[in-house]
Amino acid sequence: MRTLILSLLILMNSCTTSNEKDIEVIYYGALKNMMHKGDLSKKVTLNELKDRSHLYALGAVENLEGEVLILDGVAHISYVDSNDSSKIMMIDNSFEKNACLLVSASVKEWETINIPNSIVTYKDFEIFIEETASENGINTNEPFPFMIEGIAKSFDWHIIDWPEGDAEHSHEKHIHSGLYGTLENQAVEMLGFYSDKHHAIFTHHTTNMHVHVKSDKAIGHADDFTLGENMILKLPK
């Protein structure tokens, strides 16, 4: 009888493990090497990845000359065109750029989940995403991608444009080196990667998320956001 119970427990554990979704997340480069060693060199050529099916990726362009966002194989590379009096956001939809930091995954199908209207702030969402992913069978001990869609009440964004030769890096300097601002009541697509084990690799030490945002007015890194009503979360199916 004892042997039978033991066998059933092992079988139950096996079934639980097999039902858990493990999503392969591939990353190149590390924030700590950029911040502390000034390593802004190419870690991957985007062309190497363009044939990957249903590719989703975010990161930074080589030498910190822009932001990378790829949604279902479509590239949205934002960078800054500067002159003496102004800075303008430019978008490159090719895969010709190189990246010094990139996080990527292939997601064929997404599961749609309504975000409760009580989830408003970045911190609210960070708690919500971990709990909701776990409830939906995702192995949260490993990194995983997610998307947020809808009308955001506001979001802070930036496009990095690092001065050549500047060896003193900080998060604040990264934000203010190029274009940045706050937009309100915008329809957004936000791609993020969650992990509590990759601080200083592809998330900053104060957060478990790295998020980029796309709207009609800006495409870049999302530094903060306030969610609007009836927004949706997408998790890998």
C-alpha positions as a Markdown table, in Angstrom:
| # | Residue | x | y | z |
|---|---|---|---|---|
| 1 | Met | 0.0 | 0.0 | 0.0 |
| 2 | Arg | 2.8 | 2.4 | 0.9 |
| 3 | Thr | 4.5 | 1.7 | -2.4 |
| 4 | Leu | 1.3 | 2.4 | -4.2 |
| 5 | Ile | 0.8 | 5.8 | -2.5 |
| 6 | Leu | 4.4 | 6.7 | -3.2 |
| 7 | Ser | 3.9 | 5.8 | -6.9 |
| 8 | Leu | 0.8 | 8.0 | -7.0 |
| 9 | Leu | 2.6 | 10.9 | -5.5 |
| 10 | Ile | 5.4 | 10.6 | -8.0 |
| 11 | Leu | 2.9 | 10.5 | -10.8 |
| 12 | Met | 1.0 | 13.5 | -9.5 |
| 13 | Asn | 4.3 | 15.5 | -9.2 |
| 14 | Ser | 5.3 | 14.4 | -12.7 |
| 15 | Cys | 1.9 | 15.6 | -14.1 |
| 16 | Thr | 2.2 | 19.0 | -12.4 |
| 17 | Thr | 5.7 | 19.5 | -13.8 |
| 18 | Ser | 4.7 | 18.6 | -17.3 |
| 19 | Asn | 1.8 | 21.0 | -17.3 |
| 20 | Glu | 4.0 | 24.0 | -16.3 |
| 21 | Lys | 4.9 | 26.2 | -19.3 |
| 22 | Asp | 8.6 | 26.8 | -19.8 |
| 23 | Ile | 9.2 | 29.5 | -22.4 |
| 24 | Glu | 12.7 | 29.7 | -23.9 |
| 25 | Val | 14.0 | 33.2 | -23.3 |
| 26 | Ile | 17.3 | 34.0 | -25.0 |
| 27 | Tyr | 19.3 | 37.0 | -24.0 |
| 28 | Tyr | 22.6 | 38.7 | -25.2 |
| 29 | Gly | 24.7 | 41.0 | -23.2 |
| 30 | Ala | 24.3 | 42.3 | -19.6 |
| 31 | Leu | 23.4 | 45.6 | -18.0 |
| 32 | Lys | 26.1 | 45.2 | -15.4 |
| 33 | Asn | 28.8 | 45.1 | -18.1 |
| 34 | Met | 27.4 | 48.2 | -19.8 |
| 35 | Met | 27.0 | 50.1 | -16.5 |
| 36 | His | 30.3 | 49.1 | -14.8 |
| 37 | Lys | 32.6 | 48.2 | -17.7 |
| 38 | Gly | 31.3 | 50.5 | -20.4 |
| 39 | Asp | 30.9 | 47.5 | -22.7 |
| 40 | Leu | 28.5 | 48.8 | -25.4 |
| 41 | Ser | 29.7 | 46.5 | -28.2 |
| 42 | Lys | 27.7 | 44.3 | -30.4 |
| 43 | Lys | 26.4 | 41.2 | -28.8 |
| 44 | Val | 24.1 | 40.1 | -31.6 |
| 45 | Thr | 23.2 | 41.2 | -35.1 |
| 46 | Leu | 19.4 | 41.5 | -35.5 |
| 47 | Asn | 19.7 | 40.0 | -39.0 |
| 48 | Glu | 20.7 | 36.7 | -37.2 |
| 49 | Leu | 17.3 | 36.6 | -35.6 |
| 50 | Lys | 14.9 | 37.8 | -38.3 |
| 51 | Asp | 14.0 | 34.3 | -39.5 |
| 52 | Arg | 12.9 | 33.2 | -36.0 |
| 53 | Ser | 9.2 | 32.4 | -36.0 |
| 54 | His | 7.0 | 34.8 | -34.1 |
| 55 | Leu | 9.9 | 36.7 | -32.6 |
| 56 | Tyr | 9.4 | 39.1 | -29.7 |
| 57 | Ala | 12.4 | 41.0 | -28.4 |
| 58 | Leu | 13.6 | 44.2 | -26.7 |
| 59 | Gly | 16.9 | 45.8 | -25.9 |
| 60 | Ala | 19.4 | 48.5 | -26.8 |
| 61 | Val | 21.2 | 49.3 | -30.1 |
| 62 | Glu | 25.0 | 48.9 | -30.2 |
| 63 | Asn | 26.8 | 51.8 | -28.5 |
| 64 | Leu | 23.5 | 52.7 | -26.9 |
| 65 | Glu | 22.3 | 54.5 | -30.0 |
| 66 | Gly | 18.6 | 53.6 | -29.8 |
| 67 | Glu | 16.1 | 51.1 | -28.5 |
| 68 | Val | 15.1 | 47.7 | -30.0 |
| 69 | Leu | 11.5 | 46.5 | -30.0 |
| 70 | Ile | 10.4 | 43.5 | -32.2 |
| 71 | Leu | 6.7 | 42.4 | -32.1 |
| 72 | Asp | 5.8 | 39.2 | -33.9 |
| 73 | Gly | 8.8 | 39.5 | -36.3 |
| 74 | Val | 8.2 | 43.2 | -37.1 |
| 75 | Ala | 11.1 | 45.5 | -36.1 |
| 76 | His | 10.5 | 48.9 | -34.5 |
| 77 | Ile | 14.0 | 50.3 | -33.9 |
| 78 | Ser | 13.8 | 53.8 | -32.4 |
| 79 | Tyr | 16.7 | 56.2 | -32.4 |
| 80 | Val | 17.4 | 59.9 | -32.1 |
| 81 | Asp | 18.3 | 62.3 | -35.0 |
| 82 | Ser | 19.9 | 65.3 | -33.5 |
| 83 | Asn | 20.9 | 68.8 | -34.8 |
| 84 | Asp | 21.9 | 71.9 | -33.0 |
| 85 | Ser | 18.3 | 72.9 | -32.0 |
| 86 | Ser | 16.2 | 69.7 | -31.8 |
| 87 | Lys | 16.0 | 66.0 | -31.4 |
| 88 | Ile | 13.7 | 63.9 | -33.4 |
| 89 | Met | 12.6 | 60.3 | -33.0 |
| 90 | Met | 13.3 | 58.1 | -36.0 |
| 91 | Ile | 12.1 | 54.6 | -36.7 |
| 92 | Asp | 14.0 | 51.9 | -38.5 |
| 93 | Asn | 11.9 | 48.8 | -39.5 |
| 94 | Ser | 14.8 | 46.9 | -40.9 |
| 95 | Phe | 17.0 | 44.3 | -39.1 |
| 96 | Glu | 20.2 | 46.0 | -40.1 |
| 97 | Lys | 21.1 | 47.2 | -36.6 |
| 98 | Asn | 23.3 | 45.4 | -34.0 |
| 99 | Ala | 22.3 | 45.2 | -30.3 |
| 100 | Cys | 24.5 | 45.5 | -27.2 |
| 101 | Leu | 21.6 | 44.1 | -25.1 |
| 102 | Leu | 18.7 | 42.0 | -26.2 |
| 103 | Val | 16.1 | 39.7 | -24.6 |
| 104 | Ser | 14.0 | 37.6 | -26.9 |
| 105 | Ala | 11.5 | 34.8 | -27.2 |
| 106 | Ser | 9.3 | 33.1 | -29.8 |
| 107 | Val | 5.6 | 33.2 | -28.9 |
| 108 | Lys | 3.2 | 31.6 | -31.4 |
| 109 | Glu | 0.0 | 32.2 | -29.4 |
| 110 | Trp | -0.9 | 34.5 | -26.5 |
| 111 | Glu | -3.6 | 34.0 | -23.8 |
| 112 | Thr | -5.6 | 37.1 | -23.1 |
| 113 | Ile | -6.4 | 38.1 | -19.5 |
| 114 | Asn | -8.3 | 41.1 | -18.2 |
| 115 | Ile | -6.3 | 43.3 | -15.9 |
| 116 | Pro | -8.4 | 44.3 | -12.9 |
| 117 | Asn | -9.0 | 48.1 | -12.8 |
| 118 | Ser | -7.5 | 48.0 | -9.3 |
| 119 | Ile | -4.1 | 47.3 | -10.8 |
| 120 | Val | -2.8 | 50.8 | -11.6 |
| 121 | Thr | 0.8 | 51.4 | -10.9 |
| 122 | Tyr | 4.0 | 49.8 | -12.1 |
| 123 | Lys | 4.5 | 48.1 | -8.7 |
| 124 | Asp | 0.9 | 46.9 | -8.7 |
| 125 | Phe | 1.4 | 45.3 | -12.0 |
| 126 | Glu | 4.8 | 43.8 | -11.1 |
| 127 | Ile | 3.0 | 41.9 | -8.2 |
| 128 | Phe | 0.0 | 41.0 | -10.4 |
| 129 | Ile | 2.1 | 39.6 | -13.3 |
| 130 | Glu | 4.1 | 37.2 | -11.1 |
| 131 | Glu | 0.9 | 35.9 | -9.4 |
| 132 | Thr | -1.1 | 35.7 | -12.6 |
| 133 | Ala | 1.6 | 34.0 | -14.6 |
| 134 | Ser | 2.0 | 31.3 | -11.9 |
| 135 | Glu | -1.8 | 30.8 | -11.8 |
| 136 | Asn | -1.7 | 30.3 | -15.6 |
| 137 | Gly | 0.9 | 27.5 | -15.5 |
| 138 | Ile | 4.0 | 29.5 | -16.3 |
| 139 | Asn | 7.2 | 28.6 | -14.5 |
| 140 | Thr | 8.0 | 31.9 | -12.8 |
| 141 | Asn | 11.4 | 30.6 | -11.7 |
| 142 | Glu | 12.5 | 31.2 | -15.3 |
| 143 | Pro | 12.2 | 34.4 | -17.3 |
| 144 | Phe | 9.1 | 34.8 | -19.5 |
| 145 | Pro | 7.6 | 37.4 | -21.8 |
| 146 | Phe | 4.3 | 39.3 | -21.5 |
| 147 | Met | 2.4 | 42.0 | -23.3 |
| 148 | Ile | 0.1 | 44.8 | -22.1 |
| 149 | Glu | -2.5 | 46.4 | -24.5 |
| 150 | Gly | -5.1 | 49.1 | -24.1 |
| 151 | Ile | -5.3 | 52.8 | -23.3 |
| 152 | Ala | -2.6 | 53.7 | -20.7 |
| 153 | Lys | -3.4 | 56.5 | -18.4 |
| 154 | Ser | 0.2 | 57.6 | -18.7 |
| 155 | Phe | 3.7 | 56.3 | -19.3 |
| 156 | Asp | 7.2 | 57.6 | -19.0 |
| 157 | Trp | 9.5 | 56.7 | -21.9 |
| 158 | His | 13.0 | 57.3 | -23.3 |
| 159 | Ile | 15.1 | 56.6 | -26.3 |
| 160 | Ile | 18.8 | 56.4 | -25.3 |
| 161 | Asp | 21.3 | 58.3 | -27.3 |
| 162 | Trp | 24.6 | 57.9 | -25.4 |
| 163 | Pro | 27.4 | 60.4 | -26.0 |
| 164 | Glu | 30.4 | 58.7 | -27.5 |
| 165 | Gly | 33.3 | 58.5 | -25.1 |
| 166 | Asp | 31.2 | 59.0 | -21.9 |
| 167 | Ala | 32.4 | 56.2 | -19.5 |
| 168 | Glu | 30.2 | 57.2 | -16.5 |
| 169 | His | 27.0 | 55.3 | -16.7 |
| 170 | Ser | 23.9 | 55.7 | -14.5 |
| 171 | His | 20.2 | 54.9 | -15.1 |
| 172 | Glu | 19.3 | 58.6 | -14.9 |
| 173 | Lys | 21.9 | 59.5 | -17.4 |
| 174 | His | 20.7 | 56.8 | -19.8 |
| 175 | Ile | 17.2 | 58.3 | -19.6 |
| 176 | His | 18.2 | 61.9 | -20.2 |
| 177 | Ser | 20.8 | 61.2 | -22.9 |
| 178 | Gly | 18.4 | 61.2 | -25.7 |
| 179 | Leu | 14.6 | 61.8 | -26.1 |
| 180 | Tyr | 12.3 | 61.2 | -23.1 |
| 181 | Gly | 9.0 | 62.3 | -21.8 |
| 182 | Thr | 5.5 | 61.4 | -20.4 |
| 183 | Leu | 2.5 | 60.7 | -22.6 |
| 184 | Glu | -1.1 | 60.4 | -21.4 |
| 185 | Asn | -4.2 | 58.5 | -22.6 |
| 186 | Gln | -2.4 | 56.6 | -25.4 |
| 187 | Ala | -3.2 | 53.3 | -27.0 |
| 188 | Val | -0.2 | 51.2 | -26.3 |
| 189 | Glu | 1.4 | 47.8 | -27.0 |
| 190 | Met | 3.9 | 47.1 | -24.3 |
| 191 | Leu | 6.3 | 44.1 | -24.4 |
| 192 | Gly | 8.0 | 43.0 | -21.2 |
| 193 | Phe | 10.2 | 40.3 | -19.8 |
| 194 | Tyr | 9.8 | 39.2 | -16.2 |
| 195 | Ser | 12.5 | 37.6 | -14.0 |
| 196 | Asp | 13.4 | 37.9 | -10.4 |
| 197 | Lys | 16.8 | 36.2 | -11.1 |
| 198 | His | 18.3 | 38.5 | -13.8 |
| 199 | His | 18.9 | 41.7 | -12.0 |
| 200 | Ala | 21.8 | 43.6 | -13.6 |
| 201 | Ile | 21.5 | 41.2 | -16.6 |
| 202 | Phe | 18.4 | 42.4 | -18.4 |
| 203 | Thr | 16.5 | 44.0 | -15.5 |
| 204 | His | 17.7 | 46.8 | -13.3 |
| 205 | His | 18.3 | 45.9 | -9.6 |
| 206 | Thr | 15.1 | 47.7 | -8.5 |
| 207 | Thr | 12.6 | 45.8 | -10.7 |
| 208 | Asn | 11.9 | 42.3 | -12.0 |
| 209 | Met | 10.6 | 43.7 | -15.3 |
| 210 | His | 12.1 | 45.2 | -18.5 |
| 211 | Val | 9.4 | 46.8 | -20.6 |
| 212 | His | 9.3 | 48.6 | -23.9 |
| 213 | Val | 6.4 | 50.6 | -25.3 |
| 214 | Lys | 4.9 | 51.3 | -28.7 |
| 215 | Ser | 2.3 | 54.0 | -29.3 |
| 216 | Asp | 1.5 | 56.4 | -32.2 |
| 217 | Lys | 3.7 | 59.1 | -30.5 |
| 218 | Ala | 6.6 | 57.2 | -29.1 |
| 219 | Ile | 8.5 | 53.9 | -29.2 |
| 220 | Gly | 11.1 | 53.2 | -26.6 |
| 221 | His | 11.9 | 52.0 | -23.1 |
| 222 | Ala | 9.1 | 52.3 | -20.6 |
| 223 | Asp | 10.5 | 53.7 | -17.4 |
| 224 | Asp | 7.1 | 53.9 | -15.5 |
| 225 | Phe | 3.4 | 53.6 | -16.3 |
| 226 | Thr | 0.0 | 54.1 | -14.9 |
| 227 | Leu | -2.6 | 51.7 | -16.4 |
| 228 | Gly | -6.0 | 52.8 | -17.6 |
| 229 | Glu | -9.2 | 50.9 | -17.3 |
| 230 | Asn | -10.0 | 47.6 | -19.0 |
| 231 | Met | -6.4 | 46.9 | -20.2 |
| 232 | Ile | -5.4 | 43.4 | -21.1 |
| 233 | Leu | -2.4 | 41.2 | -20.2 |
| 234 | Lys | -1.1 | 38.6 | -22.7 |
| 235 | Leu | 0.8 | 35.6 | -21.6 |
| 236 | Pro | 2.3 | 32.8 | -23.7 |
| 237 | Lys | -0.4 | 30.1 | -24.3 |
